[in-house]
Amino acid sequence: MKLLRTRLSATLGALALTLSAGAFTANQAWAAPEDCASWPSAANATNAYVGASESPGSSTYLNLWFGTVNGKGAGWASITGFSGDKVWFDVSHDGGHYWFQCGPFTLSGSGRVGKRTPAHYTSPDPDVVFRACGLAYGAIKERCTDWY
C-alpha cells in the first residue's frame, strides 16, 4: 500500500510540474474579428495570387492569398461557399508553433457568397507564416491550408 501511495504521489507531482511548466498550453491565441479590424483590407490588392487552396466542404472553397496591399506584400484568407460557412486567417511569428487567429468570419446571404479576411503584411523573416482555415456549415471538422 505504501508503494502505491508513493507512486501515486510521484505521478501527481509530475503532473502538477508539467502543468505548471505550461506543457498543455494552447498554441492558438483566439481573437474576435474586431481584434484584427485594424489590419489592412485586401479589397484593392494588386498582383494577387492563390498560394494554397483547401475545400472544407462540398462546393466550399478556401484560399490563402498573397499580393500587394498599400504598396507592401501581404497575405489573407478567403472563402467562397454558403451562408453559415466560416473563414479565418492564422498568423504565426515562429513558423507555425504559436499563432494568432483573425476571425472567424461567418458568411451570410442567399446562394453562393464569399468573404475575405483582413490582410497581414508579409515579412522577410521565414518564421512569419500564414494559413487559411475554414469550416463549412454543418461540418464537424475545420480544414486549413498548410503554413506558407
C-alpha atoms as an extended CHARMM CRD file, in Angstrom:
* protein
*
       148  EXT
         1         1  MET       CA              0.0000000000        0.0000000000        0.0000000000  PROA      1               0.0000000000
         2         2  LYS       CA              2.8670000000        2.3660000000        0.8260000000  PROA      2               0.0000000000
         3         3  LEU       CA              4.3990000000        1.6850000000       -2.6200000000  PROA      3               0.0000000000
         4         4  LEU       CA              1.0660000000        2.5340000000       -4.2990000000  PROA      4               0.0000000000
         5         5  ARG       CA              0.8310000000        5.8320000000       -2.3700000000  PROA      5               0.0000000000
         6         6  THR       CA              4.4280000000        6.6770000000       -3.2510000000  PROA      6               0.0000000000
         7         7  ARG       CA              3.8440000000        6.0170000000       -6.9580000000  PROA      7               0.0000000000
         8         8  LEU       CA              0.5770000000        7.9600000000       -6.8990000000  PROA      8               0.0000000000
         9         9  SER       CA              2.2730000000       10.9030000000       -5.1690000000  PROA      9               0.0000000000
        10        10  ALA       CA              5.1250000000       10.8290000000       -7.6840000000  PROA      10              0.0000000000
        11        11  THR       CA              2.6920000000       10.7000000000      -10.6070000000  PROA      11              0.0000000000
        12        12  LEU       CA              0.5880000000       13.5740000000       -9.2570000000  PROA      12              0.0000000000
        13        13  GLY       CA              3.7100000000       15.6030000000       -8.5370000000  PROA      13              0.0000000000
        14        14  ALA       CA              4.9940000000       15.0840000000      -12.0770000000  PROA      14              0.0000000000
        15        15  LEU       CA              1.5980000000       16.0460000000      -13.4950000000  PROA      15              0.0000000000
        16        16  ALA       CA              1.4990000000       19.2320000000      -11.4060000000  PROA      16              0.0000000000
        17        17  LEU       CA              5.0250000000       20.1290000000      -12.5100000000  PROA      17              0.0000000000
        18        18  THR       CA              4.1340000000       19.5050000000      -16.1530000000  PROA      18              0.0000000000
        19        19  LEU       CA              1.0060000000       21.6480000000      -15.9390000000  PROA      19              0.0000000000
        20        20  SER       CA              2.7900000000       24.4820000000      -14.1570000000  PROA      20              0.0000000000
        21        21  ALA       CA              5.5240000000       24.4090000000      -16.8140000000  PROA      21              0.0000000000
        22        22  GLY       CA              2.8910000000       25.1040000000      -19.4660000000  PROA      22              0.0000000000
        23        23  ALA       CA              3.1720000000       21.8400000000      -21.3700000000  PROA      23              0.0000000000
        24        24  PHE       CA             -0.5560000000       21.8840000000      -22.0490000000  PROA      24              0.0000000000
        25        25  THR       CA             -0.9500000000       25.4960000000      -23.1210000000  PROA      25              0.0000000000
        26        26  ALA       CA             -2.8710000000       26.1060000000      -26.3160000000  PROA      26              0.0000000000
        27        27  ASN       CA             -0.8920000000       27.0940000000      -29.3810000000  PROA      27              0.0000000000
        28        28  GLN       CA             -3.5900000000       29.4030000000      -30.5960000000  PROA      28              0.0000000000
        29        29  ALA       CA             -4.4460000000       32.9100000000      -29.4960000000  PROA      29              0.0000000000
        30        30  TRP       CA             -8.1870000000       33.2600000000      -30.0280000000  PROA      30              0.0000000000
        31        31  ALA       CA             -9.4220000000       36.5820000000      -31.2810000000  PROA      31              0.0000000000
        32        32  ALA       CA            -12.6710000000       38.1280000000      -32.3060000000  PROA      32              0.0000000000
        33        33  PRO       CA            -12.9200000000       39.6010000000      -35.8110000000  PROA      33              0.0000000000
        34        34  GLU       CA            -12.6650000000       43.1120000000      -34.3630000000  PROA      34              0.0000000000
        35        35  ASP       CA             -9.2420000000       42.2630000000      -32.8690000000  PROA      35              0.0000000000
        36        36  CYS       CA             -7.7330000000       42.3320000000      -36.3550000000  PROA      36              0.0000000000
        37        37  ALA       CA            -10.0050000000       45.0850000000      -37.6860000000  PROA      37              0.0000000000
        38        38  SER       CA             -7.0320000000       47.4690000000      -37.8230000000  PROA      38              0.0000000000
        39        39  TRP       CA             -5.2940000000       45.1830000000      -40.3180000000  PROA      39              0.0000000000
        40        40  PRO       CA             -5.4360000000       46.4460000000      -43.9080000000  PROA      40              0.0000000000
        41        41  SER       CA             -8.1970000000       45.4150000000      -46.2890000000  PROA      41              0.0000000000
        42        42  ALA       CA             -7.2450000000       43.2600000000      -49.2500000000  PROA      42              0.0000000000
        43        43  ALA       CA            -10.1820000000       44.5810000000      -51.2930000000  PROA      43              0.0000000000
        44        44  ASN       CA             -7.8950000000       46.6290000000      -53.5580000000  PROA      44              0.0000000000
        45        45  ALA       CA             -4.9300000000       44.2480000000      -53.5720000000  PROA      45              0.0000000000
        46        46  THR       CA             -2.8180000000       44.0690000000      -56.7060000000  PROA      46              0.0000000000
        47        47  ASN       CA             -0.7300000000       41.2140000000      -58.0880000000  PROA      47              0.0000000000
        48        48  ALA       CA             -2.8930000000       38.8080000000      -56.0690000000  PROA      48              0.0000000000
        49        49  TYR       CA             -2.4070000000       35.0760000000      -56.4230000000  PROA      49              0.0000000000
        50        50  VAL       CA             -3.5770000000       31.9750000000      -54.5750000000  PROA      50              0.0000000000
        51        51  GLY       CA             -0.7630000000       30.4080000000      -52.5600000000  PROA      51              0.0000000000
        52        52  ALA       CA             -2.7800000000       27.4360000000      -51.3020000000  PROA      52              0.0000000000
        53        53  SER       CA             -6.3140000000       26.0560000000      -51.5110000000  PROA      53              0.0000000000
        54        54  GLU       CA             -8.4480000000       23.7300000000      -49.4420000000  PROA      54              0.0000000000
        55        55  SER       CA            -12.0500000000       22.5280000000      -49.6130000000  PROA      55              0.0000000000
        56        56  PRO       CA            -13.6900000000       22.3810000000      -46.1820000000  PROA      56              0.0000000000
        57        57  GLY       CA            -16.9650000000       21.1160000000      -47.6300000000  PROA      57              0.0000000000
        58        58  SER       CA            -18.8150000000       20.2630000000      -50.7930000000  PROA      58              0.0000000000
        59        59  SER       CA            -18.7800000000       23.3400000000      -53.0520000000  PROA      59              0.0000000000
        60        60  THR       CA            -16.9870000000       25.4290000000      -50.4100000000  PROA      60              0.0000000000
        61        61  TYR       CA            -13.5560000000       26.7210000000      -51.3940000000  PROA      61              0.0000000000
        62        62  LEU       CA            -10.9280000000       28.2020000000      -49.1140000000  PROA      62              0.0000000000
        63        63  ASN       CA             -7.9210000000       30.1480000000      -50.4360000000  PROA      63              0.0000000000
        64        64  LEU       CA             -4.7630000000       31.6010000000      -48.9450000000  PROA      64              0.0000000000
        65        65  TRP       CA             -3.9070000000       34.6860000000      -50.9700000000  PROA      65              0.0000000000
        66        66  PHE       CA             -0.7610000000       36.7540000000      -51.3910000000  PROA      66              0.0000000000
        67        67  GLY       CA             -0.4670000000       40.1070000000      -53.0990000000  PROA      67              0.0000000000
        68        68  THR       CA              0.3450000000       43.7690000000      -52.6770000000  PROA      68              0.0000000000
        69        69  VAL       CA             -1.7400000000       45.8260000000      -50.2510000000  PROA      69              0.0000000000
        70        70  ASN       CA             -0.9490000000       49.5160000000      -49.7530000000  PROA      70              0.0000000000
        71        71  GLY       CA              2.3570000000       49.0050000000      -51.5660000000  PROA      71              0.0000000000
        72        72  LYS       CA              3.5060000000       46.1400000000      -49.2970000000  PROA      72              0.0000000000
        73        73  GLY       CA              3.4410000000       42.3540000000      -49.5820000000  PROA      73              0.0000000000
        74        74  ALA       CA              0.5410000000       40.8140000000      -47.6700000000  PROA      74              0.0000000000
        75        75  GLY       CA             -1.4420000000       37.6370000000      -47.1640000000  PROA      75              0.0000000000
        76        76  TRP       CA             -5.1050000000       36.9770000000      -46.3830000000  PROA      76              0.0000000000
        77        77  ALA       CA             -7.7360000000       34.2320000000      -46.4990000000  PROA      77              0.0000000000
        78        78  SER       CA            -10.9650000000       33.9770000000      -48.4540000000  PROA      78              0.0000000000
        79        79  ILE       CA            -13.8210000000       31.5390000000      -48.6770000000  PROA      79              0.0000000000
        80        80  THR       CA            -16.4810000000       31.0150000000      -51.3150000000  PROA      80              0.0000000000
        81        81  GLY       CA            -19.4090000000       28.9910000000      -50.1060000000  PROA      81              0.0000000000
        82        82  PHE       CA            -22.7950000000       29.3670000000      -48.4960000000  PROA      82              0.0000000000
        83        83  SER       CA            -24.4290000000       31.1030000000      -45.5490000000  PROA      83              0.0000000000
        84        84  GLY       CA            -23.0760000000       29.7420000000      -42.2670000000  PROA      84              0.0000000000
        85        85  ASP       CA            -19.6250000000       28.7880000000      -43.5970000000  PROA      85              0.0000000000
        86        86  LYS       CA            -16.7460000000       30.3200000000      -41.6300000000  PROA      86              0.0000000000
        87        87  VAL       CA            -13.2830000000       31.5620000000      -42.6010000000  PROA      87              0.0000000000
        88        88  TRP       CA            -10.3360000000       32.7070000000      -40.5030000000  PROA      88              0.0000000000
        89        89  PHE       CA             -6.7100000000       33.6340000000      -41.0350000000  PROA      89              0.0000000000
        90        90  ASP       CA             -3.8760000000       32.3840000000      -38.8340000000  PROA      90              0.0000000000
        91        91  VAL       CA             -0.6310000000       34.3500000000      -38.4940000000  PROA      91              0.0000000000
        92        92  SER       CA              2.4520000000       32.9110000000      -36.7960000000  PROA      92              0.0000000000
        93        93  HSD       CA              5.7530000000       34.5890000000      -35.9820000000  PROA      93              0.0000000000
        94        94  ASP       CA              7.5400000000       31.3510000000      -35.0520000000  PROA      94              0.0000000000
        95        95  GLY       CA              7.0000000000       29.0640000000      -38.0220000000  PROA      95              0.0000000000
        96        96  GLY       CA              3.5360000000       27.8410000000      -37.0110000000  PROA      96              0.0000000000
        97        97  HSD       CA              4.1160000000       26.7160000000      -33.4290000000  PROA      97              0.0000000000
        98        98  TYR       CA              2.0150000000       29.5260000000      -31.9410000000  PROA      98              0.0000000000
        99        99  TRP       CA             -0.3700000000       31.7100000000      -33.8770000000  PROA      99              0.0000000000
       100       100  PHE       CA             -2.9270000000       34.4820000000      -33.7520000000  PROA      100             0.0000000000
       101       101  GLN       CA             -6.3180000000       33.7000000000      -35.2630000000  PROA      101             0.0000000000
       102       102  CYS       CA             -8.0550000000       36.5330000000      -37.1040000000  PROA      102             0.0000000000
       103       103  GLY       CA            -11.7210000000       35.5390000000      -37.1830000000  PROA      103             0.0000000000
       104       104  PRO       CA            -13.8250000000       33.5340000000      -37.6390000000  PROA      104             0.0000000000
       105       105  PHE       CA            -15.9280000000       35.4690000000      -40.1000000000  PROA      105             0.0000000000
       106       106  THR       CA            -19.2750000000       33.8860000000      -40.9650000000  PROA      106             0.0000000000
       107       107  LEU       CA            -20.7710000000       34.0200000000      -44.4440000000  PROA      107             0.0000000000
       108       108  SER       CA            -24.3000000000       35.3390000000      -44.7200000000  PROA      108             0.0000000000
       109       109  GLY       CA            -26.6710000000       35.8670000000      -47.5940000000  PROA      109             0.0000000000
       110       110  SER       CA            -28.5400000000       33.6710000000      -50.0110000000  PROA      110             0.0000000000
       111       111  GLY       CA            -26.9870000000       31.4880000000      -52.6600000000  PROA      111             0.0000000000
       112       112  ARG       CA            -23.2680000000       31.3560000000      -53.2310000000  PROA      112             0.0000000000
       113       113  VAL       CA            -21.3740000000       34.0410000000      -51.3040000000  PROA      113             0.0000000000
       114       114  GLY       CA            -17.7780000000       34.8990000000      -50.4590000000  PROA      114             0.0000000000
       115       115  LYS       CA            -15.7910000000       36.6490000000      -47.7750000000  PROA      115             0.0000000000
       116       116  ARG       CA            -12.1810000000       37.6480000000      -47.2140000000  PROA      116             0.0000000000
       117       117  THR       CA            -10.3130000000       38.3190000000      -44.0010000000  PROA      117             0.0000000000
       118       118  PRO       CA             -8.2390000000       41.4110000000      -43.3150000000  PROA      118             0.0000000000
       119       119  ALA       CA             -4.6850000000       41.1580000000      -44.6510000000  PROA      119             0.0000000000
       120       120  HSD       CA             -1.4440000000       40.9030000000      -42.7050000000  PROA      120             0.0000000000
       121       121  TYR       CA              1.8400000000       42.1710000000      -44.0940000000  PROA      121             0.0000000000
       122       122  THR       CA              4.4460000000       39.6020000000      -45.0440000000  PROA      122             0.0000000000
       123       123  SER       CA              7.9860000000       39.6590000000      -43.7040000000  PROA      123             0.0000000000
       124       124  PRO       CA             11.4240000000       38.5770000000      -44.9290000000  PROA      124             0.0000000000
       125       125  ASP       CA             11.6220000000       36.5860000000      -41.6730000000  PROA      125             0.0000000000
       126       126  PRO       CA             10.9760000000       32.9300000000      -42.6610000000  PROA      126             0.0000000000
       127       127  ASP       CA              9.2730000000       32.3150000000      -39.3030000000  PROA      127             0.0000000000
       128       128  VAL       CA              6.3950000000       34.6560000000      -40.2330000000  PROA      128             0.0000000000
       129       129  VAL       CA              3.9000000000       32.3010000000      -41.8630000000  PROA      129             0.0000000000
       130       130  PHE       CA              0.2030000000       32.3290000000      -42.7250000000  PROA      130             0.0000000000
       131       131  ARG       CA             -2.5700000000       29.8110000000      -43.2840000000  PROA      131             0.0000000000
       132       132  ALA       CA             -6.2380000000       29.9880000000      -44.2340000000  PROA      132             0.0000000000
       133       133  CYS       CA             -8.8050000000       27.9580000000      -42.3090000000  PROA      133             0.0000000000
       134       134  GLY       CA            -12.4950000000       27.3550000000      -42.7830000000  PROA      134             0.0000000000
       135       135  LEU       CA            -15.4600000000       25.3960000000      -41.5590000000  PROA      135             0.0000000000
       136       136  ALA       CA            -18.3420000000       24.5390000000      -43.8500000000  PROA      136             0.0000000000
       137       137  TYR       CA            -21.7730000000       24.9480000000      -42.2710000000  PROA      137             0.0000000000
       138       138  GLY       CA            -22.7730000000       21.6480000000      -40.6820000000  PROA      138             0.0000000000
       139       139  ALA       CA            -19.2710000000       20.1660000000      -40.9690000000  PROA      139             0.0000000000
       140       140  ILE       CA            -17.6910000000       18.5510000000      -37.9420000000  PROA      140             0.0000000000
       141       141  LYS       CA            -14.0590000000       19.4710000000      -38.5810000000  PROA      141             0.0000000000
       142       142  GLU       CA            -12.4040000000       22.6020000000      -39.8990000000  PROA      142             0.0000000000
       143       143  ARG       CA             -9.8440000000       22.5000000000      -42.7030000000  PROA      143             0.0000000000
       144       144  CYS       CA             -6.6890000000       24.5900000000      -43.0100000000  PROA      144             0.0000000000
       145       145  THR       CA             -4.1210000000       25.0960000000      -45.7270000000  PROA      145             0.0000000000
       146       146  ASP       CA             -0.5120000000       24.3340000000      -44.9200000000  PROA      146             0.0000000000
       147       147  TRP       CA              1.5640000000       27.1560000000      -43.4440000000  PROA      147             0.0000000000
       148       148  TYR       CA              3.1460000000       29.4710000000      -46.0430000000  PROA      148             0.0000000000
